[in-house]
Amino acid sequence: MAKLGMTECIVEYQKCAYIVIFPDESSILLQTDYDQAAFAVSCGLIQAPEDWDGCPSKLKEWGDVDLEDISECPDAYLEVAERTETCTM
């Protein structure tokens, strides 16, 4: 069960990007290192200095981060996630 203000999620690496998938099957694509670093910090996976400007290389732990270790993320990400369309043939 996720903490207050957090939502359960699954993070998967696919073709140089990460996809965050929520229980309702909506998702967010994190393509850039900047998006991925902000997500890791928001989820509490790593800590950013108070004056952090969003640059991933300024995070001490950035080289060792595995976003797939994240299992819950801030509700704000769910609020902007998009439902995945499924194709049927």
C-alpha positions, 0 to 999 in steps of 0.5 A: 500500500502506498504512503499518503500522497503517493501512488503505486507504480511500476517503472520499466526500462524500454529502448533508452527511456523509462515508462511509469505504469499505474494500476489503472494502466495509465502511463508516463514516458520519461525520455530525458535524463532530466525527466528521469532525475526529477522523477527519482528525486520526487519519488525519494529514491535519491536526495537533491541538494537544496539549490539543485537546478535539475541537472542530473550530473549534479546528483551524487548518486545519479550514476548508480540509480535504477529507476526500476527500484521505484514502486510508488511515486507522487500522486501528481504523476498519476494526475498527468498520466495518459491512458494507454490505447489498445489496438485490436485487430 
